[in-house]
Amino acid sequence: MNGRRVVVTRRPVAVHRAARALGLDVDDDADDADETRRLMARQARIALSTVAMVVALLVGLPLLTAPGDWLWVTLALQPVWVALAVIQLRRAERAERRP
């Protein structure tokens, strides 16, 4: 080996044309970029809504309980964190599957 490295960033045009002539589905980089941006925007909205729920719980529950009830708040929140994590995961996966 001579230490040279060749980086290919896209398909050659001839291969692209030949694939289209054969009726093969050829991904366009522009379409992929737009789809990726839309997916990232959907996932950001989902994440922000989850963060809002977490902040509401972290701020709201201690304000609603007496100062000595921290043990109850701590123990009661654990199943809520797990539920929020599962909901966040399902919503993010659903956003990825959606066209």
C-alpha positions, 0 to 999 in steps of 0.5 A: 500500500502506498498510503493514499486514501480515496474518498468517494462522496457520491455515485458517478452520474453514469451509474445513477442514469443507468439505475434510473433507466433500469427502473431502480429506485435511486435515492437523491441526496436532496430528498434524503436531506429534506427527510432527515431535517423533517425527522430531526424537527419531529424528534426535537418537538417530541423531546421538548414535550418530554422535557416539559413534562419532566420539568413540570413534575420536578417543579410541580410535585415538590410545590404541591407536597408538604416539606417532609414528603420528599420520600414520597415524592422520590419514590412516586416519581420512579415509575413516572420516569420509566413511563416517560422514557417508554413514551419518549422511545415509542414516539421517537420510533413512530416518528422514524417510521412515519413517511 
